[in-house]
């Protein structure tokens, strides 16, 4: 009997988002290497749901966003811009807002190009660590795209209005030295050292008080009076016996790492 032929040729890998949870840190990887990790409409749509799942995982204390291989993200898949029905701009805003609203600390780990919608995602993270040689830019002026208001304000809050104007008006890419100077990135890491530094830093984050981090994150985002009162109430409750403050003070006096246990509620 003739044996069936074994399929030959290159296997196509469907672009998407992959994720892992290691210890208390979730890592989301933008995975579309054939297009330098450009975000397709399907990837934009998938990100908010994935973030919601990870936010609901009681083991997760911090989140890292990065790209597969040597590139963070080249932005939106340009091919989708020719189909108005896809509305990639609106999808990008929804993904950006979901990332900004993630309740625990988020860190973008940037290698290579971090451009357009990719930079929009990085800016929506709480912190950005970049490997030397990375190039960052906001490029809607090259494509005739109106950059979303939410993304524009978030960028200006990081870099200041003048640097935001430079990036938005010109669409030019900048290196890590300038990105660090303008506040677009928080730390620059030598080539080859990004994974180790991210592991070290997220280890620090998971040792600190989640109560402090979550409250500070909302305050910095401009929480309204109701949320401010919620966090002030949480702080008062945790100042009592057995709370976060007592544990932090006891650990300091006993010269040991604190064992913070607060996990919520968030609503």
One Martini backbone bead per residue (centre of mass of N, CA, C, O) as a GRO file, in nm:
protein
  267
    1UNK     BB    1   0.098   0.036   0.021
    2UNK     BB    2   0.063   0.360  -0.007
    3UNK     BB    3   0.206   0.618   0.138
    4UNK     BB    4   0.163   0.899   0.275
    5UNK     BB    5   0.248   1.209   0.237
    6UNK     BB    6   0.471   1.431   0.356
    7UNK     BB    7   0.465   1.731   0.443
    8UNK     BB    8   0.611   2.015   0.289
    9UNK     BB    9   0.773   2.277   0.411
   10UNK     BB   10   0.663   2.557   0.547
   11UNK     BB   11   0.546   2.646   0.858
   12UNK     BB   12   0.284   2.824   0.966
   13UNK     BB   13   0.268   3.085   1.202
   14UNK     BB   14   0.045   3.212   1.404
   15UNK     BB   15  -0.029   3.500   1.507
   16UNK     BB   16   0.026   3.628   1.853
   17UNK     BB   17  -0.031   3.548   2.199
   18UNK     BB   18   0.181   3.476   2.463
   19UNK     BB   19   0.196   3.291   2.785
   20UNK     BB   20   0.330   3.316   3.122
   21UNK     BB   21   0.372   3.167   3.458
   22UNK     BB   22   0.621   3.273   3.698
   23UNK     BB   23   0.520   3.250   3.978
   24UNK     BB   24   0.427   3.605   4.004
   25UNK     BB   25   0.485   3.620   3.683
   26UNK     BB   26   0.368   3.761   3.392
   27UNK     BB   27   0.411   3.678   3.036
   28UNK     BB   28   0.379   3.872   2.742
   29UNK     BB   29   0.393   3.777   2.392
   30UNK     BB   30   0.475   3.917   2.095
   31UNK     BB   31   0.386   3.692   1.806
   32UNK     BB   32   0.523   3.817   1.481
   33UNK     BB   33   0.807   3.771   1.318
   34UNK     BB   34   0.736   3.817   1.011
   35UNK     BB   35   0.643   4.136   1.129
   36UNK     BB   36   0.789   4.238   1.382
   37UNK     BB   37   0.538   4.211   1.578
   38UNK     BB   38   0.286   4.285   1.458
   39UNK     BB   39  -0.042   4.398   1.500
   40UNK     BB   40  -0.323   4.244   1.470
   41UNK     BB   41  -0.652   4.249   1.505
   42UNK     BB   42  -0.658   3.983   1.670
   43UNK     BB   43  -0.451   4.078   1.883
   44UNK     BB   44  -0.598   4.322   1.988
   45UNK     BB   45  -0.852   4.163   2.078
   46UNK     BB   46  -0.701   3.956   2.279
   47UNK     BB   47  -0.566   4.127   2.507
   48UNK     BB   48  -0.792   4.200   2.713
   49UNK     BB   49  -0.867   3.906   2.787
   50UNK     BB   50  -0.589   3.818   2.887
   51UNK     BB   51  -0.563   4.032   3.111
   52UNK     BB   52  -0.813   3.943   3.270
   53UNK     BB   53  -0.711   3.662   3.337
   54UNK     BB   54  -0.450   3.752   3.488
   55UNK     BB   55  -0.593   3.934   3.700
   56UNK     BB   56  -0.757   3.666   3.812
   57UNK     BB   57  -0.485   3.556   3.908
   58UNK     BB   58  -0.370   3.493   4.230
   59UNK     BB   59  -0.050   3.458   4.146
   60UNK     BB   60  -0.044   3.744   4.030
   61UNK     BB   61   0.185   4.051   4.065
   62UNK     BB   62   0.302   4.070   3.766
   63UNK     BB   63   0.383   4.228   3.437
   64UNK     BB   64   0.515   4.128   3.117
   65UNK     BB   65   0.606   4.297   2.814
   66UNK     BB   66   0.690   4.144   2.497
   67UNK     BB   67   0.900   4.015   2.239
   68UNK     BB   68   0.982   3.822   1.993
   69UNK     BB   69   1.297   3.814   2.004
   70UNK     BB   70   1.449   4.127   1.869
   71UNK     BB   71   1.146   4.241   1.901
   72UNK     BB   72   0.884   4.403   2.012
   73UNK     BB   73   0.722   4.631   1.807
   74UNK     BB   74   0.610   4.760   1.481
   75UNK     BB   75   0.304   4.759   1.527
   76UNK     BB   76   0.076   4.781   1.310
   77UNK     BB   77  -0.075   4.622   1.064
   78UNK     BB   78  -0.083   4.785   0.769
   79UNK     BB   79  -0.291   4.619   0.606
   80UNK     BB   80  -0.539   4.698   0.795
   81UNK     BB   81  -0.567   5.007   0.710
   82UNK     BB   82  -0.727   4.935   0.430
   83UNK     BB   83  -0.959   4.831   0.641
   84UNK     BB   84  -1.211   4.993   0.798
   85UNK     BB   85  -1.357   4.748   0.939
   86UNK     BB   86  -1.123   4.688   1.148
   87UNK     BB   87  -1.034   4.926   1.330
   88UNK     BB   88  -0.734   4.943   1.466
   89UNK     BB   89  -0.747   5.196   1.640
   90UNK     BB   90  -0.970   5.100   1.838
   91UNK     BB   91  -0.827   4.841   1.923
   92UNK     BB   92  -0.576   4.979   2.042
   93UNK     BB   93  -0.719   5.139   2.263
   94UNK     BB   94  -0.839   4.898   2.415
   95UNK     BB   95  -0.565   4.768   2.479
   96UNK     BB   96  -0.433   5.005   2.622
   97UNK     BB   97  -0.646   5.035   2.850
   98UNK     BB   98  -0.615   4.749   2.963
   99UNK     BB   99  -0.319   4.781   3.041
  100UNK     BB  100  -0.345   5.035   3.224
  101UNK     BB  101  -0.571   4.871   3.413
  102UNK     BB  102  -0.389   4.692   3.535
  103UNK     BB  103  -0.359   4.632   3.879
  104UNK     BB  104  -0.064   4.567   3.837
  105UNK     BB  105   0.246   4.573   3.767
  106UNK     BB  106   0.407   4.699   3.464
  107UNK     BB  107   0.646   4.572   3.209
  108UNK     BB  108   0.853   4.676   2.953
  109UNK     BB  109   1.045   4.469   2.727
  110UNK     BB  110   1.295   4.617   2.520
  111UNK     BB  111   1.363   4.532   2.182
  112UNK     BB  112   1.446   4.703   1.938
  113UNK     BB  113   1.155   4.767   1.802
  114UNK     BB  114   0.936   5.053   1.916
  115UNK     BB  115   0.646   5.110   1.730
  116UNK     BB  116   0.381   5.281   1.752
  117UNK     BB  117   0.175   5.056   1.879
  118UNK     BB  118   0.410   4.950   2.049
  119UNK     BB  119   0.458   5.215   2.204
  120UNK     BB  120   0.174   5.235   2.313
  121UNK     BB  121   0.204   4.984   2.495
  122UNK     BB  122   0.454   5.068   2.656
  123UNK     BB  123   0.323   5.330   2.774
  124UNK     BB  124   0.090   5.163   2.926
  125UNK     BB  125   0.296   5.096   3.103
  126UNK     BB  126   0.458   5.166   3.394
  127UNK     BB  127   0.726   5.039   3.268
  128UNK     BB  128   1.060   5.079   3.093
  129UNK     BB  129   1.282   4.841   2.954
  130UNK     BB  130   1.593   4.879   2.770
  131UNK     BB  131   1.792   4.786   2.522
  132UNK     BB  132   2.057   4.845   2.375
  133UNK     BB  133   1.957   4.972   2.049
  134UNK     BB  134   1.694   5.066   2.071
  135UNK     BB  135   1.387   5.172   1.897
  136UNK     BB  136   1.180   5.465   1.924
  137UNK     BB  137   0.831   5.537   1.814
  138UNK     BB  138   0.588   5.773   1.669
  139UNK     BB  139   0.419   5.714   1.334
  140UNK     BB  140   0.147   5.856   1.216
  141UNK     BB  141   0.271   6.080   1.019
  142UNK     BB  142   0.350   5.855   0.798
  143UNK     BB  143   0.013   5.765   0.762
  144UNK     BB  144  -0.227   5.960   0.842
  145UNK     BB  145  -0.271   5.938   1.160
  146UNK     BB  146  -0.471   5.971   1.436
  147UNK     BB  147  -0.378   5.997   1.739
  148UNK     BB  148  -0.482   5.910   2.024
  149UNK     BB  149  -0.569   6.081   2.300
  150UNK     BB  150  -0.478   5.883   2.520
  151UNK     BB  151  -0.189   5.840   2.404
  152UNK     BB  152  -0.098   6.134   2.401
  153UNK     BB  153  -0.126   6.191   2.705
  154UNK     BB  154   0.058   5.961   2.803
  155UNK     BB  155   0.312   6.055   2.661
  156UNK     BB  156   0.329   6.346   2.785
  157UNK     BB  157   0.350   6.246   3.083
  158UNK     BB  158   0.638   6.128   3.034
  159UNK     BB  159   0.801   6.354   2.835
  160UNK     BB  160   0.646   6.585   2.764
  161UNK     BB  161   0.539   6.804   2.528
  162UNK     BB  162   0.795   6.843   2.351
  163UNK     BB  163   0.870   6.544   2.300
  164UNK     BB  164   0.592   6.465   2.189
  165UNK     BB  165   0.604   6.646   1.945
  166UNK     BB  166   0.849   6.529   1.812
  167UNK     BB  167   0.737   6.241   1.776
  168UNK     BB  168   0.463   6.313   1.630
  169UNK     BB  169   0.554   6.510   1.400
  170UNK     BB  170   0.800   6.322   1.278
  171UNK     BB  171   0.836   5.997   1.335
  172UNK     BB  172   1.089   5.953   1.479
  173UNK     BB  173   1.359   5.774   1.589
  174UNK     BB  174   1.491   5.670   1.906
  175UNK     BB  175   1.716   5.616   2.133
  176UNK     BB  176   1.795   5.525   2.453
  177UNK     BB  177   1.925   5.785   2.551
  178UNK     BB  178   1.689   5.974   2.481
  179UNK     BB  179   1.463   5.811   2.615
  180UNK     BB  180   1.577   5.846   2.900
  181UNK     BB  181   1.585   6.159   2.908
  182UNK     BB  182   1.259   6.187   2.845
  183UNK     BB  183   1.104   5.916   2.983
  184UNK     BB  184   1.032   5.671   2.794
  185UNK     BB  185   1.247   5.541   2.973
  186UNK     BB  186   1.384   5.395   3.284
  187UNK     BB  187   1.586   5.171   3.156
  188UNK     BB  188   1.916   5.067   3.062
  189UNK     BB  189   2.045   4.772   2.902
  190UNK     BB  190   2.257   4.560   2.823
  191UNK     BB  191   2.337   4.351   2.601
  192UNK     BB  192   2.185   4.048   2.724
  193UNK     BB  193   2.040   4.173   3.015
  194UNK     BB  194   1.725   4.187   3.025
  195UNK     BB  195   1.614   3.927   3.153
  196UNK     BB  196   1.766   3.953   3.420
  197UNK     BB  197   1.659   4.233   3.503
  198UNK     BB  198   1.361   4.164   3.502
  199UNK     BB  199   1.378   3.941   3.715
  200UNK     BB  200   1.487   4.118   3.939
  201UNK     BB  201   1.264   4.338   3.945
  202UNK     BB  202   1.014   4.154   3.981
  203UNK     BB  203   1.118   4.044   4.246
  204UNK     BB  204   1.088   4.308   4.396
  205UNK     BB  205   0.787   4.360   4.349
  206UNK     BB  206   0.688   4.085   4.494
  207UNK     BB  207   0.803   4.190   4.786
  208UNK     BB  208   0.608   4.403   4.793
  209UNK     BB  209   0.337   4.600   4.842
  210UNK     BB  210   0.036   4.574   4.687
  211UNK     BB  211  -0.116   4.799   4.820
  212UNK     BB  212   0.073   5.028   4.743
  213UNK     BB  213   0.075   4.980   4.436
  214UNK     BB  214  -0.231   4.996   4.373
  215UNK     BB  215  -0.281   5.277   4.489
  216UNK     BB  216  -0.067   5.434   4.329
  217UNK     BB  217  -0.173   5.367   4.048
  218UNK     BB  218  -0.447   5.515   4.080
  219UNK     BB  219  -0.350   5.792   4.164
  220UNK     BB  220  -0.171   5.844   3.904
  221UNK     BB  221  -0.440   5.802   3.714
  222UNK     BB  222  -0.682   5.963   3.856
  223UNK     BB  223  -0.857   5.902   4.085
  224UNK     BB  224  -1.139   5.923   4.226
  225UNK     BB  225  -1.295   5.978   4.521
  226UNK     BB  226  -1.392   5.686   4.566
  227UNK     BB  227  -1.112   5.547   4.523
  228UNK     BB  228  -0.958   5.705   4.732
  229UNK     BB  229  -1.130   5.610   4.973
  230UNK     BB  230  -1.082   5.313   4.939
  231UNK     BB  231  -0.769   5.326   4.988
  232UNK     BB  232  -0.777   5.466   5.260
  233UNK     BB  233  -0.934   5.237   5.398
  234UNK     BB  234  -0.730   5.016   5.349
  235UNK     BB  235  -0.502   5.155   5.507
  236UNK     BB  236  -0.644   5.159   5.782
  237UNK     BB  237  -0.694   4.854   5.806
  238UNK     BB  238  -0.375   4.777   5.761
  239UNK     BB  239  -0.277   4.929   6.037
  240UNK     BB  240  -0.348   4.702   6.194
  241UNK     BB  241  -0.349   4.417   6.326
  242UNK     BB  242  -0.205   4.207   6.078
  243UNK     BB  243  -0.114   4.403   5.878
  244UNK     BB  244   0.095   4.547   5.657
  245UNK     BB  245   0.227   4.752   5.849
  246UNK     BB  246   0.304   4.557   6.074
  247UNK     BB  247   0.478   4.373   5.898
  248UNK     BB  248   0.680   4.585   5.800
  249UNK     BB  249   0.781   4.673   6.084
  250UNK     BB  250   0.864   4.395   6.191
  251UNK     BB  251   1.067   4.325   5.969
  252UNK     BB  252   1.253   4.562   6.016
  253UNK     BB  253   1.322   4.498   6.320
  254UNK     BB  254   1.406   4.185   6.235
  255UNK     BB  255   1.567   4.174   5.968
  256UNK     BB  256   1.344   4.096   5.743
  257UNK     BB  257   1.146   3.991   5.516
  258UNK     BB  258   0.850   4.057   5.414
  259UNK     BB  259   0.497   3.921   5.450
  260UNK     BB  260   0.288   3.990   5.221
  261UNK     BB  261  -0.092   3.934   5.183
  262UNK     BB  262  -0.232   4.130   5.018
  263UNK     BB  263  -0.523   4.097   4.758
  264UNK     BB  264  -0.763   4.277   4.870
  265UNK     BB  265  -0.991   4.437   4.734
  266UNK     BB  266  -1.087   4.606   4.410
  267UNK     BB  267  -1.423   4.681   4.480
   0.00000   0.00000   0.00000
